[in-house]
């Protein structure tokens, strides 16, 4: 059998007609035979230049014989085999229709591997000029920039999949800028129009409850039609959005999952809406909250709701809006009624609060293998505890840094393009952030006072400083007259040594105004401290406290205070959430905690509490439903009752027995740090999956370490 030639292998020859011809191996058939790409040129020099370009273009690529299929064949294969399971039938049919009408007639017969960026630019230009298949009176012969942009997005996805399947060397759509378009202005009902709409639905006995719920919850059309009574909790006044309803042409109604994972959600209903549903449930004929009037065993069809909305708008003389514009109307009026963006994002089922604000506020091969290797066996330390591979979230973080560095190389013209643009990254479920409840905060501070860490944790819960920032504070940073605290530095470890450096970002260099009660506590605390540092090391007054020691101390205090186990950074989340709950605006909060963008504050650090949901529901009732009976509802956050918790007065560990701390639910760490004969301190650690096992391992480690130190003492010292 002939030896398999590697991809990139090539040859050059002179033909009988005097021209020069070259070819390279770009892939292999199932039989093992090579797949070639041929080029020719008038001279050997020109051919060599072309051959180098071709070799570079196919570097790291090993195509299959399916690369010779027509683009139309691949598009059908892509839809049927790669997208059918991931898309709703209606969305899949929309993709198929768009490709049949606007792509296949132009490029469908061309070989997939020969599609170029030039072909796509020509296609988009033709579609904008004469691409409309069924034109109506007054319409231009070409497609809109928005439509062509959507076609480009679909093609880009299809060709990217082809590249990932080794059918083409690169994605030509990535080299094309689609037509730009201005977003259409959002249509909403003004306050006067919304009042008119609410009055007109009062006269419609059948549809009143449906549209009242839609306007006061912002549910999508398919979501509200798919509601069942099991989704409504009358006692808690909540509604679980678990499914959506849609219809394919010629087929019955189908229930499916919500649009996104964030679409599956629980919302607190405005009191008037909850009361409306309670009354409606008393006479409910079926499981559906809004059944079909002609067949109660079936829900109302989304299309029927759309048609009824259009009729109501026409009768009232209101603007001709879509059903989805009721959702825009709800969101805009909710914001103007005082509902914060983070809570609103949860009600609407948005993944990010920044998207809510942006939308509704009107006032590669080598790198891919590298990432795969990191996921499989990229962990260098503590493999016994965490496994050989890095988490998906860590790999994505590495990609973000790497991508930024390569983008800079592109801008400096060191490389022609960013090779990490087309890497497929592992999915990474965002770490669930935790916050302490008001009762837990009280217990934490009570126990902290007993354990000698009260001032540090009180300051943290009052400012949301990062762990390294609070450890780096000096008394000169605090002005007791004005209450201003300057955040100028942070403490962290570099190669085992404590290092003081600039804060994390430029925005982190900031000042914070402390509440008077916190100032009083710090003023009393200062009389006990003989150091330039607010929180000096217990071992050395001239050194700041080690952030790692603070983390371990917090773990112990949380356990003794019977609080849920959280990271130190979650105290920062707790501060941010409490600040929003008590009415602090996003911009001020973002400045206090040192964020460059308010979007980060909203998306990452602000957590929606049950109290915030209830307050939002009351504000929606006032601002949108105009519920007069609820005007006296107090929307101010409730002050928690004083805690009756008594601090734990546990025994301290004896000197020389080390310490044990819990790292996470399944991992414990034991640490022993004796002094060596030369005065240096030796740090040794053991890990176990239970506290008992960790104590046993630690005891064995202490015996072994003491024996080693004794052996060192017995060794004769070298003469000076």
Secondary structure as the mmCIF struct_conf table of DSSP 4:
data_model
#
loop_
_struct_conf.conf_type_id
_struct_conf.id
_struct_conf.beg_label_comp_id
_struct_conf.beg_label_asym_id
_struct_conf.beg_label_seq_id
_struct_conf.end_label_comp_id
_struct_conf.end_label_asym_id
_struct_conf.end_label_seq_id
HELX_LH_PP_P HELX_LH_PP_P1 UNK A 2 UNK A 6
TURN_TY1_P TURN_TY1_P1 UNK A 7 UNK A 8
STRN STRN1 UNK A 10 UNK A 14
TURN_TY1_P TURN_TY1_P2 UNK A 16 UNK A 17
BEND BEND1 UNK A 18 UNK A 18
STRN STRN2 UNK A 20 UNK A 28
TURN_TY1_P TURN_TY1_P3 UNK A 30 UNK A 31
BEND BEND2 UNK A 32 UNK A 32
STRN STRN3 UNK A 34 UNK A 41
BEND BEND3 UNK A 42 UNK A 43
HELX_RH_AL_P HELX_RH_AL_P1 UNK A 44 UNK A 57
TURN_TY1_P TURN_TY1_P4 UNK A 58 UNK A 60
STRN STRN4 UNK A 63 UNK A 63
HELX_RH_3T_P HELX_RH_3T_P1 UNK A 65 UNK A 68
BEND BEND4 UNK A 69 UNK A 69
STRN STRN5 UNK A 70 UNK A 70
HELX_RH_AL_P HELX_RH_AL_P2 UNK A 71 UNK A 77
HELX_RH_PI_P HELX_RH_PI_P1 UNK A 78 UNK A 83
TURN_TY1_P TURN_TY1_P5 UNK A 84 UNK A 86
BEND BEND5 UNK A 87 UNK A 87
HELX_RH_AL_P HELX_RH_AL_P3 UNK A 89 UNK A 102
TURN_TY1_P TURN_TY1_P6 UNK A 103 UNK A 103
HELX_RH_AL_P HELX_RH_AL_P4 UNK A 104 UNK A 107
TURN_TY1_P TURN_TY1_P7 UNK A 108 UNK A 109
BEND BEND6 UNK A 110 UNK A 110
STRN STRN6 UNK A 111 UNK A 111
HELX_RH_3T_P HELX_RH_3T_P2 UNK A 112 UNK A 114
HELX_RH_AL_P HELX_RH_AL_P5 UNK A 117 UNK A 130
BEND BEND7 UNK A 133 UNK A 134
TURN_TY1_P TURN_TY1_P8 UNK A 137 UNK A 138
BEND BEND8 UNK A 141 UNK A 142
HELX_LH_PP_P HELX_LH_PP_P2 UNK A 143 UNK A 144
HELX_RH_AL_P HELX_RH_AL_P6 UNK A 145 UNK A 164
TURN_TY1_P TURN_TY1_P9 UNK A 165 UNK A 166
BEND BEND9 UNK A 167 UNK A 170
HELX_RH_3T_P HELX_RH_3T_P3 UNK A 172 UNK A 175
HELX_LH_PP_P HELX_LH_PP_P3 UNK A 177 UNK A 180
HELX_LH_PP_P HELX_LH_PP_P4 UNK A 182 UNK A 187
HELX_RH_AL_P HELX_RH_AL_P7 UNK A 191 UNK A 202
TURN_TY1_P TURN_TY1_P10 UNK A 203 UNK A 203
TURN_TY1_P TURN_TY1_P11 UNK A 205 UNK A 207
HELX_RH_AL_P HELX_RH_AL_P8 UNK A 208 UNK A 217
HELX_RH_AL_P HELX_RH_AL_P9 UNK A 221 UNK A 225
TURN_TY1_P TURN_TY1_P12 UNK A 226 UNK A 226
STRN STRN7 UNK A 228 UNK A 228
HELX_RH_3T_P HELX_RH_3T_P4 UNK A 229 UNK A 231
STRN STRN8 UNK A 232 UNK A 233
TURN_TY1_P TURN_TY1_P13 UNK A 234 UNK A 237
STRN STRN9 UNK A 238 UNK A 241
STRN STRN10 UNK A 244 UNK A 247
TURN_TY1_P TURN_TY1_P14 UNK A 249 UNK A 250
BEND BEND10 UNK A 251 UNK A 251
STRN STRN11 UNK A 253 UNK A 256
BEND BEND11 UNK A 259 UNK A 260
HELX_RH_3T_P HELX_RH_3T_P5 UNK A 261 UNK A 263
BEND BEND12 UNK A 264 UNK A 264
STRN STRN12 UNK A 265 UNK A 268
HELX_LH_PP_P HELX_LH_PP_P5 UNK A 269 UNK A 270
HELX_RH_AL_P HELX_RH_AL_P10 UNK A 271 UNK A 281
TURN_TY1_P TURN_TY1_P15 UNK A 282 UNK A 283
BEND BEND13 UNK A 286 UNK A 287
STRN STRN13 UNK A 288 UNK A 288
BEND BEND14 UNK A 289 UNK A 290
STRN STRN14 UNK A 291 UNK A 291
BEND BEND15 UNK A 293 UNK A 294
TURN_TY1_P TURN_TY1_P16 UNK A 296 UNK A 297
BEND BEND16 UNK A 298 UNK A 298
STRN STRN15 UNK A 299 UNK A 299
HELX_LH_PP_P HELX_LH_PP_P6 UNK A 300 UNK A 301
HELX_RH_AL_P HELX_RH_AL_P11 UNK A 302 UNK A 316
TURN_TY1_P TURN_TY1_P17 UNK A 317 UNK A 317
TURN_TY1_P TURN_TY1_P18 UNK A 323 UNK A 323
HELX_RH_AL_P HELX_RH_AL_P12 UNK A 324 UNK A 336
TURN_TY1_P TURN_TY1_P19 UNK A 337 UNK A 338
HELX_RH_AL_P HELX_RH_AL_P13 UNK A 341 UNK A 348
TURN_TY1_P TURN_TY1_P20 UNK A 349 UNK A 349
BEND BEND17 UNK A 351 UNK A 351
HELX_RH_AL_P HELX_RH_AL_P14 UNK A 353 UNK A 360
HELX_RH_AL_P HELX_RH_AL_P15 UNK A 365 UNK A 377
BEND BEND18 UNK A 381 UNK A 381
HELX_RH_AL_P HELX_RH_AL_P16 UNK A 383 UNK A 386
BEND BEND19 UNK A 388 UNK A 389
HELX_LH_PP_P HELX_LH_PP_P7 UNK A 390 UNK A 391
HELX_RH_AL_P HELX_RH_AL_P17 UNK A 392 UNK A 411
TURN_TY1_P TURN_TY1_P21 UNK A 412 UNK A 413
BEND BEND20 UNK A 414 UNK A 417
TURN_TY1_P TURN_TY1_P22 UNK A 419 UNK A 422
HELX_LH_PP_P HELX_LH_PP_P8 UNK A 423 UNK A 427
HELX_LH_PP_P HELX_LH_PP_P9 UNK A 429 UNK A 433
HELX_RH_AL_P HELX_RH_AL_P18 UNK A 438 UNK A 450
TURN_TY1_P TURN_TY1_P23 UNK A 451 UNK A 452
HELX_RH_AL_P HELX_RH_AL_P19 UNK A 454 UNK A 463
HELX_RH_AL_P HELX_RH_AL_P20 UNK A 467 UNK A 471
TURN_TY1_P TURN_TY1_P24 UNK A 472 UNK A 472
STRN STRN16 UNK A 474 UNK A 474
HELX_RH_3T_P HELX_RH_3T_P6 UNK A 475 UNK A 477
STRN STRN17 UNK A 478 UNK A 479
TURN_TY1_P TURN_TY1_P25 UNK A 480 UNK A 483
STRN STRN18 UNK A 484 UNK A 487
STRN STRN19 UNK A 490 UNK A 494
TURN_TY1_P TURN_TY1_P26 UNK A 495 UNK A 496
STRN STRN20 UNK A 497 UNK A 501
BEND BEND21 UNK A 504 UNK A 505
HELX_RH_3T_P HELX_RH_3T_P7 UNK A 506 UNK A 508
BEND BEND22 UNK A 509 UNK A 509
STRN STRN21 UNK A 510 UNK A 513
HELX_LH_PP_P HELX_LH_PP_P10 UNK A 514 UNK A 515
HELX_RH_AL_P HELX_RH_AL_P21 UNK A 516 UNK A 526
TURN_TY1_P TURN_TY1_P27 UNK A 527 UNK A 528
BEND BEND23 UNK A 531 UNK A 532
STRN STRN22 UNK A 533 UNK A 533
TURN_TY1_P TURN_TY1_P28 UNK A 534 UNK A 535
STRN STRN23 UNK A 536 UNK A 537
TURN_TY1_P TURN_TY1_P29 UNK A 538 UNK A 539
STRN STRN24 UNK A 540 UNK A 544
HELX_LH_PP_P HELX_LH_PP_P11 UNK A 545 UNK A 546
HELX_RH_AL_P HELX_RH_AL_P22 UNK A 547 UNK A 560
TURN_TY1_P TURN_TY1_P30 UNK A 561 UNK A 562
HELX_LH_PP_P HELX_LH_PP_P12 UNK A 563 UNK A 565
TURN_TY1_P TURN_TY1_P31 UNK A 568 UNK A 568
HELX_RH_AL_P HELX_RH_AL_P23 UNK A 569 UNK A 581
TURN_TY1_P TURN_TY1_P32 UNK A 582 UNK A 583
HELX_RH_AL_P HELX_RH_AL_P24 UNK A 586 UNK A 592
TURN_TY1_P TURN_TY1_P33 UNK A 593 UNK A 594
BEND BEND24 UNK A 596 UNK A 596
HELX_RH_AL_P HELX_RH_AL_P25 UNK A 598 UNK A 600
HELX_RH_PI_P HELX_RH_PI_P2 UNK A 601 UNK A 605
HELX_RH_AL_P HELX_RH_AL_P26 UNK A 610 UNK A 620
HELX_RH_PI_P HELX_RH_PI_P3 UNK A 621 UNK A 625
HELX_RH_3T_P HELX_RH_3T_P8 UNK A 628 UNK A 630
TURN_TY1_P TURN_TY1_P34 UNK A 631 UNK A 632
BEND BEND25 UNK A 636 UNK A 636
HELX_LH_PP_P HELX_LH_PP_P13 UNK A 637 UNK A 643
HELX_LH_PP_P HELX_LH_PP_P14 UNK A 650 UNK A 654
TURN_TY1_P TURN_TY1_P35 UNK A 655 UNK A 656
BEND BEND26 UNK A 657 UNK A 657
STRN STRN25 UNK A 659 UNK A 664
TURN_TY1_P TURN_TY1_P36 UNK A 665 UNK A 666
STRN STRN26 UNK A 667 UNK A 672
HELX_LH_PP_P HELX_LH_PP_P15 UNK A 674 UNK A 674
STRN STRN27 UNK A 675 UNK A 675
HELX_LH_PP_P HELX_LH_PP_P16 UNK A 676 UNK A 676
TURN_TY1_P TURN_TY1_P37 UNK A 677 UNK A 678
BEND BEND27 UNK A 679 UNK A 679
STRN STRN28 UNK A 681 UNK A 681
STRN STRN29 UNK A 684 UNK A 688
BEND BEND28 UNK A 689 UNK A 690
HELX_RH_AL_P HELX_RH_AL_P27 UNK A 691 UNK A 714
BEND BEND29 UNK A 715 UNK A 715
HELX_LH_PP_P HELX_LH_PP_P17 UNK A 716 UNK A 719
#
